[in-house]
Amino acid sequence: MVSNLNTLRWNGRPGHYEVYYLTLTDARTGIGVWIRYTMLAPEPPSTEPASCSLWFLAMDPRPEATPTLGRKATYPIDLMAAQTDPFELRIAGSSFSDSGVKGAFEDVSWELRWAPSANSYEPVHPILQRLGLAKTALVLPHADLSIDGEVTFAGERIDLSDARGGQAHVWGSAHADSWAWVHCNDLRTLDGAPVEGAFVDGVSATVRRFGRDRAGTPVVARIGGEDFCSTSLLRILTNASRYALTGWRFEAVHGARKLIGEVDAIREQLVGVTYHDPDGEPAYCYNSETASLRLHVYERARQVGGWAHTETLAAPGRAHFEYAQRTPVPGIELLIR
């Protein structure tokens, strides 16, 4: 077991991909930003060498602005280097650490910093990986961040102060057949009051095994100062989930608490990109850092044999959402192929 969840897992062999990503939304402008540092080691019979990449994507809901932007630069794997203590990943001079990211290519740049999160989370149950039901691992080293700094794109520098976001680390041998994901740490009451320290992060991934589609839905959160970890094997396989291109509804249970999440994304603010598995198969991803979330919180009510609603938290335009499938969605441009 590694001590730092951001430690690079690639051992130099083929058949592996790895991703470090940061997502954020700026409450002042409404702009969402998605930054990825990635590597890909193709598996035989491909003779393509391993490579590393920088990604910068933005969603801008302001009037007259171009709603989406996507950039990607790919480099030889020799331009990637990593150290563990303290953690730092470098790709072509751009850096990613436990306290910030800094980089630039083409017409985009970023310099962002944060205080590391106190808690980290590991949503994917290891048994699912051993059974082959999950060929991707996901960890959340920094699930609840306040981010300062600046990003530059489309000829404009955006200064950020207390932008809310999260950082995750993903690796594996293949993506799922389809999935939905949400992250939000800018939750507020229905009266608009910020809820300090609250976040939710969930994913629902579908894979085909033994002729059947099987979905797993782990959800982690922190509500009312308490961790919510619906990540046992039973919960992952039984949590209710229905997702589509512009929305997702899920139910997750942990102990005496249940969360029901309702995610909505604006189609015009989805950034379309292409992921590639080590075997060369593509997955088509549609992502927005300007989605909306309503999170309904329930407590077990034994006196009535069910659940009692305690509160609803909301994040209009401040939730991070991703939908993916194995065929491209007609009518949405893929900004990264």
N, C-alpha and C positions, 0 to 999 in steps of 0.2 A: 504494500500500500504506500502511495506517495504522500508526502507531508503537505505539498502544495498542489491544489487541484488544477493549477495552470501548467504544471510540468508537462513538457512535450512528451507524447506517448510514442511517436514514431521511432522505430528501432533501425531504420535504414533499409528495410526490406520492401519489396513491391506489395501492392494490394492494400493500400492504406490511404485514407484522407484525414485531414485534421483542420479544425477551424477555431479561431478565436474571434469573437465578435462583441461589439459594443453597440447598443441601441439607446437612443435618447430622444426626448422631445423637449423643445424649448417653449415654455408656457408663454413667454412674451410675444414671440412671433408665430407660434404654432408650428414651426418647422420641425420635421423629424429627420434624424440622421442615423444611418446604419453603416458601420465600418467593420470590415472583415480582413483578417490576416489568415491566409490559408496555404495548405500544401497538398499536393496530390502525387502519389506514387503509383502509376498504372501497373496492372498485373499482366502476366503473360496471357495470350501471345503478343500483346502490345510491346513494341520496342521503343515506345516513347519514353524519354527520361523523366525522372521526377522533376517537379516544378513547384514554385511558390508564387503567391499572388497577393496583391493589395486590391481591395474593393472599397469604393466610396459611393454611397447612394443617399439621395435626399428626397424628401417629399415636402413641397412648399405650398400650403393652402392659401397663401395671401393672394388677393385679387391681382390680376395681370401677371402673376408669376408663372413660369413654366412649372407645372405641377410635379413632375418627377425628373430626376437626373440619375444616371448610372455610369460609373467609370470602373474599369478594371485594368490592371497592368500585371503581366505575368513575366517571371524571371527564372533563370536557371536555379536549381536547388542550392547551388553553391553560395547564392546570395542570401540564404537563410541561416541564421545562427540562433542558438537558444542556450540560456543558462538557468539553473534551478534556484539557487540561493544567493542573492535574491532573484526572483524570476524576472527574466526579460527575454523577449523574442524580437529579433531584428530581421527585417526583410528589405533588402536594397536600401539600407540606410534609415528606414522607418522603424520605430520602436513601439513595443507593447509591453507594459509592465503591470504590476499589481496596483499601481497608483496613477497610471496615465498612459496616454498614447500620443505619438507625435509622428507626422509623416506628410509626404507630398508626392504627387506625380501628376503629369499633364497639367490640367487647369484646376486641380483641387488640392487642398491642404487642410491639416488639422493639428491642433495642439491642445490637448484636453487633460485635465488632472482631477483627481478625486481622493478622498480619504477611503481606504479599503473598508469593505463591509465587515461588521463584527461576526456575522454568521455566514456559513456556506452550506450548499445543499447538493445532494446527489439523487436526482429523481428516478433514474433508470435502475430497476432492480437487477442485481447481477445474475440472478437465475434466468431472466429473460435473455441475457446475452449468451449464457451457457447453452440454452435450449435452441439458440438460433432464431428466436422470435424478435430479438433486437440486435441488429448488426451495427448499431450506432450507440455510443455512450454520450451522455450529456451531464455536465456538472455546472453548477452556478457558484463560481468563486466569489462573485460580488453581485448579489441580487438586488441590492437597494442602494443606489448611488446618487449623490448630489454632485453634479459635474460642472466645472468651470473651465473657461478657456475660449477658444475661437475655432471656427471652421470657415473655409473660403471655398465658394463654388459659384458658378455662373457670374463671375466677376464681382462678387460681393463678399465682404467679410462680415460674419455674424458673430458677435460677442455673446458668450453664454455665461450665465450666472445662476447656479442652482438649477440647472437643467436636470430633469429626473431621468434615470436610465438604469441599465444593468449590463453586466458582462458575463458571458458564458464561454464554455470550452466544449467542443464537440469533436469526436474522432470515431473512426470505425472502418469497415470494409465495404459498406453499401448503405445508401439511403433507403428509407421505407418506400412503399409503393405510392402512398399518399399520406399527408399529414396536415394538421393545423397546430399552430402555436400561438400563445399569447404571453405577454409580459406587461405588467403595469406596476409602477411604484409611485404614482401620482394620484392616488385615490382620495376622493372627497365625499363628504356627506351630501345628501340631496339638497341641503341648504348651502352647499359650496364651501364648507369648512374643511381645510386640509386634515387628513388623518395621518399623523406623523408615525413613521416606522411601519406602515402597512404596505404590503406588496402581494402580488400573486404571479406565479409563473407556471404554466401548464402546457403540455403537448399531448396530442392524440395522434398516434401513428398506426397506420394499417399496413400489414404485410400479408402476403398470400403464402400459406403453408398447408400442405396436404390437401390442396384443392379448395381451401376455404380462406376467405378474408378474415383476418384476426386483428382486432384493434387493442391497443394498450394506451391507457390515459393516466399517466402520473400527474399530480398537481401538488405544488408546494406553495405555501403562503405564510404570511405573518399578519395576524389580525388580533387587535386588542392586546398586543404585547406577547402573544403566544404563537409558537410555531404550529403550522398546520402542514402535515406531511402525509398526503394520501398516496403513499408509495409502496405499500406492501404488495406482494404478488396478487393477493385477492382483490385489493382495491384497484390496482392498475387494470386488471382484466374485467372488472365489473362496473367501474365508473361509467356513467352514461355519457355519450358523446355523439353529436351530429354536426358535421361541418361542411362548408361549401366555399366557393371562391371568395365571397364577401362576408362571411359570418361563421360563427361557431357557438353552439350551446353545449355546455358540459355541466355535469353534476359530480361532485367528489365528496367523499366522506372520510373523516379522520376522528376517531373517538366519538365524542358527543357533539361534534360540529359538522355541518354540511355547508358546502359552498355551491351555488349555482351561478355560473358565469354566462353572460350573453355579450358576444362580441360582434360589432358591425364595422365594416370598412367601406370606404367610398371607392368605387371601382376606378375612378379617374386618378386616385392617389395610390394605386398599387404599382409598385415597381416590378416588372417582369425580368427575371434572370434565369440562367441555366446553370444547374449544378451538374457535375460529372462524377460518376462512380469510378473506382479504380478499374473496373472492367470496361469502361467506355460508355456505359449506358447513361443517358441524360435524365434528369428530373427537372421539371419546370416549376419555379417558385415565384410566388406573387406576394410581395411584402409591403407593409405600410407601418410607419411609425406615427401615423396620425389617425389611427382607428379609435373607436369608442368602446367602452366597457361598462356594463352594469354588473355588479357583483352582489348577489343576495346571500346574506349570512343567516344560517339557521342553527338553533341549538336543540338538542334532543329534549322532547317534552314527554317524559314517561307517564305523566298523569293522563295524557290523551293518546298515548301510544303512537306518537309520531314526532313531527318536527315543528318548532315554533320559530317564526320569522323574527329576527332581532334587529336587523338593519340592512339597508341597501347602500352600497358605495358606488360611486360613478366616476368615470374619467372620460368625458366627451373630448375626442380629438387628441387624447394623451396616452392611448394604449398602443402597444406594439403587437402586430398580428402578421402571421405568415400562413399561406396556404400553398400546398404543392401537390403535383400529380405527375404521372409519367408521360403525358401528352400535353402539348402547348394549348393554352386557352385561346380560341379564336377571338380576334378583335383587340387583344392587348399586346402591345409591342414588347418584344424581349429586348431590353436595353443592353443586356449582357448575354451573349451567346456562347 
